[in-house]
Amino acid sequence: MTSQGRVRIDLNADLGEGFGRWSLGDDDALLEVITSANVACGFHAGDPTIMRRVCRSARERSVAVGAQFSYRALAGFGRRPISMPAAELTNDIVYQIGGLDACARAEGTRVSYVKPHGALNNVSAVDAEQAAAIVDAVLAVDATLPILVLPGSQLERQAVAAGLRTVPEAFPDRAYGRDRQLVSRSMPDAVLHDVDAIVRRAVDLACRASVTSHDGIELSVRAESLCLHGDNAASVTAARAIATALRDNGVALASFVDPP
């Protein structure tokens, strides 16, 4: 048991983020450890061949598949905010979820949850219109799909109001500001690469629902899922060390959904 009585938490990672002949991260190594896979749907990274391959590997390892949708921004890896009409954003998200779900079903699994990527995740945390566009897309595709959200965000509030299941998510490999939002990647040390530091933060988040801000303030951050960025060179080593450290602290790794 942890200090809050939690005995399980999900560990997810962003996968399938190559494109064509270009590869990024070690998807198969991460799939040996994580419990949920956020698969790029082709708009910030990924292509149908990669999508099917990751879905196949996830199914073989009984890892849940999630659609990680984004702005249409391959050149910027989905990490640049894009101003667009809400209806267009909704349609782009519907398209991405549907495309990945088709690839997943072709490999004997399915999309079990969804998650906004990069700039879309950050913008929907504070922008009511874009948060509503995400909610509308999920309602249009499958209202039973859980959404990974930043706790306290606009997306969380609107999804709850619409009757959708939300799963609060935290990031042991990213810096937090005092507002409990992720520090912009344009800032120094916004991404953590020291494995020991990442592991300590993961244990604090899982066991004490807390994280230290970039300027040393302890923050309360609730999480049912911890995310590692697959493009971080430390991700595989960190994932293995996190799994060991959590088990040592009485916390089991388990997805928040049952994989098909």
Secondary structure by P-SEA (a helix, b strand, c coil): cccccccbbbbbbbccccccccccccaaaaaacccccccccccccccaaaaaaaaaaaaaabbbbbbbcccccccccccccccccaaaaaaaaaaaaaaaaaaaaaacccccbbbbcaaaaaaaaccaaaaaaaaaaaaaccccbbbbcccccaaaaaaaaabbbbbbbbbcccccccccccccccccccccccaaaaaaaaaaaacccccccccbbbbbbbbcbbbbbccccaaaaaaaaaaaaaaaacbbbbbccccc
